[in-house]
Amino acid sequence: MPIEPIEKGFKQAEILIKDILFGFEFDKNNPNDLKNFKLLKARQENPDFEAGLAVFICGEPPSNFPYRSSFFLTKFFTDLGLNYSHDGSTRRFWVKDVLLELPIEKISYIIENGLFNKRDFRRVAKEKGIVDLDEIYQKAITEFKSFIEESLHINTTIDLTYLLDMNINVELLFENPNQTDDEELNKLIQESKDRFFNPKDKYVAIEKLWDAFERVKTYFDSNKKTSSKLLVSIISRGFDESIINDEFAALTKIGNDFRIRHHETDKKAITNNKHLNYLFFRMMTLMDLCLTSINENKE
Amino acid sequence: MNINNKHPSHNKKKQRAYCMNNTEKIQFLKSKLSELNGFRVTLDSDNLKNFETLKLEIINFLNDSQRIRFNQIIFYTERPDNSEFLGDDLPF
């Protein structure tokens, strides 16, 4: 079937691309450019930005802007030096189409010099016998500000994990199938994860996890010091080695001081579930980092 | 689930835009705009496939909001093909 290009569509695409280019090239030290950039963000975030602005320009009730008939719409644009003449179609759709063909700098110009031109507010105030011009002007400003705010946040999404009532970090930790070449290490971690879901086995889960921690320290060499130094260095790539070092030391100390690795009478027991949970996830996060880094290093 | 596979660069076409620096992005956009303008009057059924490929390249570059806007644009209309039957050829 033969096809025919639509000039309006190409013009809209051109403007969309030029706006994006403006976003890359604008002068960050120029207040005018900064203002246009903020307006551009609102335009880009809200797919109905032009439709909303068209309602204001047309003065469609219940907006607080002056009503503009076909004649005044044409006058609105021609007074701003824009050669558009209303064609008799539905006013707000026509204005929307005009706006879609204008770059962000022109939209900004229209708002400053046309939409908020007090002359039109004065005309309507006179027609309606409104004495307090400032009051309707301020209402229009408030309405416009709220439109910009809404446009900027119109695409705010909701985290699905919130809707599903799950904790994505926990899911990631438990679902992560990280496997190392050390079968014994893999088994210890898996057993720890399996036991953790049984409230009676939480303590055992932590013991297994600390066993896995000691095991991973010798992953590269039977000499624990040499091996764990290498492990810390691999994990820390692109991060901060001292933080990882401190975490290794802190968790080792916890394992030694509490009744986790040793069961002498002087070792403190952990009696509260919330502390068991805290220690489990703290260690599991570090183990996850270790295993991920080991596998990446292998690649 | 392997979280390492979830990096945005998993899509090769997106990876291109994702990895570009600003200068490359500007060059890319300017070049696509120029290509787009080339179709402005010449777009027909013969080069429609090339045009759709170009659209796809642009769409893959855009972020979600820009993509919604771009997808709303109507670039062409289909005309009924009257070449086979003229008024005089109709059998009634």
Interface residues (C-beta under 8 A of the other chain):
Chain A: M1 P2 I3 E4 P5 I6 E7 K8 G9 F10 Q12 A13 E14 L16 I17 K18 I20 L21 F24 E25 Q44 E45 N46 P47 N155 L172 E175 N176 P177 T292 E296
Chain B: M1 N2 I3 N4 N22 K25 I26 L29 K30 K32 L33 L36 N37 F39 R40 V41 T42 L43 D44 S45 L48 I58 L62 D64 S65 Q66 I68 R69 F70 Q72 I73 I74 F75 Y76 T77 E78 R79 P80 D81
